[in-house]
Amino acid sequence: MKVPFVMAVVDLDDGATLRGTLADIVPDPAAIRFDMPVRLTFRDSGQLDAAGQPYLSYIFVPDEEAA
Amino acid sequence: MTDVYLVGIDMIRFGRFPEKTVPQLAAEAALMALDDAGLTIADMQALYCGNLYEANAMVGQRMLRMIGMTGIPVTNVANACATGATAFREAWTAIRAGVHDVVLAVGAEQMGKGMLSGGGAPAAFNPEGAIGSTSPPSMFALVGLEHQRLYGTTFEQFAKVSVKNHHHSTMNPKAMYQVETPLEQVMGAEMIAYPNTKLMCSVNVDGSAAAVLASEAAAKRLGLMDRAIKVRASVMTSDPFDPRDLAATDFNMVTRLAADRAYEAAGLGPDDIDLIELHDCFATAELVHYENLGLCAPGESGRMIDAGETTLGGRIPVNMSGGLLSKGHPLGATGIANIYEIATHLRGQAGARQVEGARIGLTHVCGGAQDMGSCCAIHILEKV
């Protein structure tokens, strides 16, 4: 795995809470704000299964529009 | 139900002993604790043996092969970072219930260097890094950052915990390390998971600790009341339901629940406690546990560490042993080693780090794994 990465705990609008990786952000505490709006998307995780198929995973990214 | 007394306790100096087996480490501490009580393995009616990494390998029985196969019941215990405390509490429970009246509790662990992996079998897809992290450093980064989100607690305040505990361990010959770590060194160390640097993570070491517990009648019969320490409370909890638990394992509610029950069982409050050994697996954990244990109001722990209230000589000294950050954290031994530290102060035998006049002490361990659960054990001890 590549380090550093940013872990986020996200309270969803519908009430549940989800842990994930926050991408598209500088991995620096100064660049990350508590309670910043994010949205969930799906991306290639970079990992392959035995048949060479990529695993997709959910990932959080900053939500520019909500900000 | 009878009161339960601690009549013998000891620990080996924590360190790295790759040439020894886990049962060897356990046996060393067991013999030391028996010597401390002036008893032998033949006096023990049961053994509770805590160990995590060889939980399927009969560590207790293998230990008895070295120090005496007396045919007593052996219960091997595993419960994350509360493993040793759970063994101690099972011994307490057996005596309290009247099943046995002299019982041995042992905790031992052999750790590799470096970071612990989470429990469970690896999946084909490795979520580590892709879906946040389940590593212990990440769990306790979250613990600290949630406190920072709520109360503005700073990286520097968390780092001061490590400065304090390393300072305390310079006076503890049984600690892994006896070196001062100034604030700049702690804050400048390699970042592991913000806001915890490498010097703010507990040290993975090998170690063992053991305790002999007795009922009041047995302690009197064996002539051990002059050295007996009364177990005023022995409490264990598991994580109560919380909607966020699936995303971030709870270490706060599980501790608050245990603290409430322990103070109630002892008929005491936080102001009655003279010193505390709490679970500083990471520097961030220590500050939140000041509040969880009721040493200060919510949000006040940063101020407490700034004011030096938990340093030797302060209002309520915490982790005089050096804590997990500097004494070391051999998982299965930790929950008995912290009882050893409190007992040593209550007996007035802690040397340069002695908390003067200490009469009542509290130990706390709290462990868990992301997506699995958490556990907490608290003991309150009093010199009678």
Chai-1 contact restraints between the chains, C-beta under 6 A:
chainA,res_idxA,chainB,res_idxB,connection_type,confidence,min_distance_angstrom,max_distance_angstrom,comment,restraint_id
A,M1,B,E128,contact,1.0,0.0,6.0,A-B,restraint_1
A,M1,B,G129,contact,1.0,0.0,6.0,A-B,restraint_2
A,F5,B,G129,contact,1.0,0.0,6.0,A-B,restraint_3
A,M7,B,G132,contact,1.0,0.0,6.0,A-B,restraint_4
A,M7,B,S133,contact,1.0,0.0,6.0,A-B,restraint_5
A,M7,B,S138,contact,1.0,0.0,6.0,A-B,restraint_6
A,V9,B,A247,contact,1.0,0.0,6.0,A-B,restraint_7
A,V9,B,A248,contact,1.0,0.0,6.0,A-B,restraint_8
A,T17,B,R244,contact,1.0,0.0,6.0,A-B,restraint_9
A,T17,B,A247,contact,1.0,0.0,6.0,A-B,restraint_10
A,L18,B,A247,contact,1.0,0.0,6.0,A-B,restraint_11
A,R19,B,G132,contact,1.0,0.0,6.0,A-B,restraint_12
A,R19,B,A247,contact,1.0,0.0,6.0,A-B,restraint_13
A,G20,B,I131,contact,1.0,0.0,6.0,A-B,restraint_14
A,G20,B,G132,contact,1.0,0.0,6.0,A-B,restraint_15
A,T21,B,G132,contact,1.0,0.0,6.0,A-B,restraint_16
A,P29,B,Y194,contact,1.0,0.0,6.0,A-B,restraint_17
A,F34,B,R149,contact,1.0,0.0,6.0,A-B,restraint_18
A,S45,B,A130,contact,1.0,0.0,6.0,A-B,restraint_19
A,Q47,B,F125,contact,1.0,0.0,6.0,A-B,restraint_20
A,Y55,B,F125,contact,1.0,0.0,6.0,A-B,restraint_21
A,S57,B,A130,contact,1.0,0.0,6.0,A-B,restraint_22
